[in-house]
Protein backbone atom coordinates (compact mmCIF):
# COMPACT_ATOMS: atom_id res chain seq x y z
CA UNK A 1 0.00 0.00 0.00
CA UNK A 2 2.82 2.43 0.83
CA UNK A 3 4.58 1.60 -2.43
CA UNK A 4 1.44 2.40 -4.41
CA UNK A 5 1.21 5.90 -2.92
CA UNK A 6 4.89 6.63 -3.67
CA UNK A 7 4.68 5.42 -7.27
CA UNK A 8 4.86 8.55 -9.50
CA UNK A 9 3.13 6.85 -12.43
CA UNK A 10 0.07 6.43 -10.25
CA UNK A 11 -0.67 10.17 -10.39
CA UNK A 12 -1.69 12.13 -13.46
CA UNK A 13 0.67 15.13 -13.61
CA UNK A 14 -1.59 17.07 -15.97
CA UNK A 15 -4.26 17.27 -13.32
CA UNK A 16 -1.84 19.20 -11.09
CA UNK A 17 -1.28 22.00 -13.66
CA UNK A 18 -4.22 24.39 -13.81
CA UNK A 19 -5.94 25.13 -17.11
CA UNK A 20 -5.08 28.84 -16.86
CA UNK A 21 -1.35 28.17 -17.21
CA UNK A 22 -1.25 28.36 -21.05
CA UNK A 23 -3.38 31.52 -21.00
CA UNK A 24 -0.96 33.20 -18.59
CA UNK A 25 2.17 32.29 -20.54
CA UNK A 26 1.23 34.24 -23.67
CA UNK A 27 1.27 37.70 -21.99
CA UNK A 28 4.45 36.79 -20.12
CA UNK A 29 6.19 35.80 -23.38
CA UNK A 30 5.03 39.01 -25.07
CA UNK A 31 6.29 41.07 -22.13
CA UNK A 32 9.66 39.29 -22.17
CA UNK A 33 10.05 39.89 -25.93
CA UNK A 34 9.19 43.57 -25.45
CA UNK A 35 11.73 43.92 -22.61
CA UNK A 36 14.36 42.13 -24.72
CA UNK A 37 13.82 44.60 -27.57
CA UNK A 38 14.06 47.58 -25.22
CA UNK A 39 17.18 46.18 -23.56
CA UNK A 40 18.95 45.65 -26.90
CA UNK A 41 17.83 48.94 -28.41
CA UNK A 42 20.65 51.37 -28.84
CA UNK A 43 20.35 54.77 -30.41
CA UNK A 44 22.07 55.18 -33.72
CA UNK A 45 25.32 57.04 -33.59
CA UNK A 46 26.22 59.89 -35.90
CA UNK A 47 29.65 58.28 -36.32
CA UNK A 48 29.73 55.80 -39.22
CA UNK A 49 30.65 52.19 -38.67
CA UNK A 50 29.13 48.73 -38.41
CA UNK A 51 25.81 48.58 -36.55
CA UNK A 52 25.38 47.10 -33.09
CA UNK A 53 22.57 44.68 -34.08
CA UNK A 54 22.07 42.97 -30.68
CA UNK A 55 25.79 42.41 -30.15
CA UNK A 56 26.54 40.84 -33.52
CA UNK A 57 28.29 43.97 -34.87
CA UNK A 58 30.93 44.02 -32.12
CA UNK A 59 31.60 40.31 -32.62
CA UNK A 60 32.06 40.75 -36.36
CA UNK A 61 34.35 43.79 -36.07
CA UNK A 62 36.46 42.15 -33.34
CA UNK A 63 36.71 38.98 -35.43
CA UNK A 64 37.77 41.02 -38.45
CA UNK A 65 40.60 42.62 -36.43
CA UNK A 66 41.74 39.20 -35.21
CA UNK A 67 41.51 37.62 -38.67
CA UNK A 68 42.93 40.40 -40.86
CA UNK A 69 45.21 42.17 -38.40
CA UNK A 70 44.99 45.77 -37.28
CA UNK A 71 46.42 47.39 -40.43
CA UNK A 72 44.29 45.58 -43.00
CA UNK A 73 41.14 45.82 -40.88
CA UNK A 74 41.65 49.58 -40.43
CA UNK A 75 42.14 49.98 -44.17
CA UNK A 76 38.98 47.96 -44.83
CA UNK A 77 36.86 50.04 -42.44
CA UNK A 78 38.31 53.32 -43.74
CA UNK A 79 37.58 52.30 -47.33
CA UNK A 80 34.05 51.19 -46.38
CA UNK A 81 32.96 53.96 -43.96
CA UNK A 82 35.37 56.86 -44.41
CA UNK A 83 38.13 58.57 -42.41
CA UNK A 84 36.44 58.46 -39.00
CA UNK A 85 34.99 55.06 -38.06
CA UNK A 86 33.53 53.52 -34.90
CA UNK A 87 34.31 49.80 -34.36
CA UNK A 88 34.49 47.44 -31.39
CA UNK A 89 37.69 45.75 -30.26
CA UNK A 90 37.37 43.35 -27.30
CA UNK A 91 33.92 44.75 -26.56
CA UNK A 92 35.21 48.31 -26.26
CA UNK A 93 33.99 51.01 -28.62
CA UNK A 94 37.04 52.17 -30.57
CA UNK A 95 37.41 55.04 -33.02
CA UNK A 96 39.68 54.79 -36.06
CA UNK A 97 40.87 58.13 -37.35
CA UNK A 98 42.95 58.20 -40.51
CA UNK A 99 43.61 60.30 -43.52
C-alpha positions in Angstrom: 0.0 0.0 0.0 2.8 2.4 0.8 4.6 1.6 -2.4 1.4 2.4 -4.4 1.2 5.9 -2.9 4.9 6.6 -3.7 4.7 5.4 -7.3 4.9 8.6 -9.5 3.1 6.9 -12.4 0.1 6.4 -10.2 -0.7 10.2 -10.4 -1.7 12.1 -13.5 0.7 15.1 -13.6 -1.6 17.1 -16.0 -4.3 17.3 -13.3 -1.8 19.2 -11.1 -1.3 22.0 -13.7 -4.2 24.4 -13.8 -5.9 25.1 -17.1 -5.1 28.8 -16.9 -1.4 28.2 -17.2 -1.2 28.4 -21.1 -3.4 31.5 -21.0 -1.0 33.2 -18.6 2.2 32.3 -20.5 1.2 34.2 -23.7 1.3 37.7 -22.0 4.4 36.8 -20.1 6.2 35.8 -23.4 5.0 39.0 -25.1 6.3 41.1 -22.1 9.7 39.3 -22.2 10.1 39.9 -25.9 9.2 43.6 -25.5 11.7 43.9 -22.6 14.4 42.1 -24.7 13.8 44.6 -27.6 14.1 47.6 -25.2 17.2 46.2 -23.6 18.9 45.6 -26.9 17.8 48.9 -28.4 20.7 51.4 -28.8 20.3 54.8 -30.4 22.1 55.2 -33.7 25.3 57.0 -33.6 26.2 59.9 -35.9 29.7 58.3 -36.3 29.7 55.8 -39.2 30.6 52.2 -38.7 29.1 48.7 -38.4 25.8 48.6 -36.5 25.4 47.1 -33.1 22.6 44.7 -34.1 22.1 43.0 -30.7 25.8 42.4 -30.1 26.5 40.8 -33.5 28.3 44.0 -34.9 30.9 44.0 -32.1 31.6 40.3 -32.6 32.1 40.8 -36.4 34.3 43.8 -36.1 36.5 42.2 -33.3 36.7 39.0 -35.4 37.8 41.0 -38.5 40.6 42.6 -36.4 41.7 39.2 -35.2 41.5 37.6 -38.7 42.9 40.4 -40.9 45.2 42.2 -38.4 45.0 45.8 -37.3 46.4 47.4 -40.4 44.3 45.6 -43.0 41.1 45.8 -40.9 41.7 49.6 -40.4 42.1 50.0 -44.2 39.0 48.0 -44.8 36.9 50.0 -42.4 38.3 53.3 -43.7 37.6 52.3 -47.3 34.0 51.2 -46.4 33.0 54.0 -44.0 35.4 56.9 -44.4 38.1 58.6 -42.4 36.4 58.5 -39.0 35.0 55.1 -38.1 33.5 53.5 -34.9 34.3 49.8 -34.4 34.5 47.4 -31.4 37.7 45.7 -30.3 37.4 43.3 -27.3 33.9 44.8 -26.6 35.2 48.3 -26.3 34.0 51.0 -28.6 37.0 52.2 -30.6 37.4 55.0 -33.0 39.7 54.8 -36.1 40.9 58.1 -37.3 42.9 58.2 -40.5 43.6 60.3 -43.5 
